[in-house]
Amino acid sequence: MFIAYAAAGILLALALSASATLTFTRNEAITVSMSKVGVPDSWLPRLASLKAAGAVGLLVGLAVPLIGSAAAGGVVLYFIGAIVAHVRAKDFEIAAPAILALLAAAALVLRVMSA
C-alpha cells in the first residue's frame, strides 16, 4: 500500500505544485476560470498557498503518515469546495477538480491503510 500511496501522493503533489505556480503567476487560464466562479483576485495568493501546502504535506507524508493523511484530507476538501463553487456558478467544467479530488481521496485512503 505504501508504494501506491507514494505514487498517488507524488503525482498529486506535482499537479498541485503546477497549479499553485500557475495561480501565483496569475496565468490567464486560471484567472479566467476562477473569475467565472466568482473568486476575487485577492484570494488567488491564499488559494495558491493552500495548494502548495498540500503538495508539501503530501511529500512530507511519505515519512510522517499523519501529515500525509492530513494533507490528503485537506486537498480533498479544497477540491470539493472547488466543485461546489463551479456548480453554484452554473459552470460545469468540473472535470479537473473532480479528478484531483478523487486522486486526493485515493491518496488519503492509501496513506491511512499503509500507516
N, C-alpha and C positions, 0 to 999 in steps of 0.2 A: 504494500500500500504506500510506503514512503516514496518509492520511485515514481508511482503515479502522481502523488502529491507534488513531488519535485517538478515533474514535467508540467502539470497543470499550473502550479504556482509560478514557475519561471515564465511560461507562456503568458499568463495573465499579467505578471509584473512587466513584461516587455510591452504589452498592449497598453497598460496603464501609464507607463513611462512615456510612450509615444503620444498618448492622448494628453497627458499633463504638459509635455513640451509644446504641443500644438496649441493648447489652451493658454499657457503662459505667453507664448509669442503672438497670441490673438490671430491665429490662422483664420482666413476668411470663411472657410467651410465650417469651422467650429463656431465662430461668432454668428454666422447666419443661422445655423441650426439652433443655437441657444437663444437667439433673439426671437426666433419663430415660436418658441415655447414660453417666452416672457421672462427669461433670465436677464437681470440687469448686468450691464458691463462691469459694475463694481464687484459682482460676485465671482467673476472669472478667476482672479488670483486665488480666492478661497477654494473654489472647486478644483482648480489645478493642484493646489496644495493637498487636498484630500486624496486625489488620485495618486500623487507622488508618495504620500504617506502610506497608502495602500500597497503600492509597489514595494516600498522599502520593508513594510511589515511582512509581506509575503516572502521576501527573500530572507529576512531575519527568522521567519518561521521555519526555515529549513533546519535551524539549530535549536530554536526555542518554540516548542509546539503551541504554547498558549498564545504567543504573539502571532503566529501564523493563523491560528483559529480566529483570533480577534480581528486580524486584518481581513481575512476572507469574509467574515461576517459583516464587517463594515462595508466592504466592497459590494456585497450582495445588497445591503440596504441602500447604498448610493445609487446603484443601477435600478433598483425597484423605484426609488424616487424619480429617477430619470424617465422611466417608463410611464409612471403616473403623470409627470409633467407633460410628456408628449401627448398622452391620451386626453388629458384635461384641455389641452390647447387644440385638440382635434387634428393633431399632426401624427399620422400613423406610421411614420418612418421610425419604427422601434426595433428593427432587426439588430442593429449593432448593440444597443443597450441590453436587449434581451439575451443575445448570445454571451455578452460579458457577464450578465447576471447569472446565467446558467453555468458558465465556466467558474465563476466565483463560488457558486453553490457546490459544484463538484470539488473544488479545492478545499472548501470547508469540510465537507463530508470525509474526504480523503485524509485531511490533516487530523481530524478527530479520530478516525479509525486507525491511523498509524501511530498515534501518540502512546 
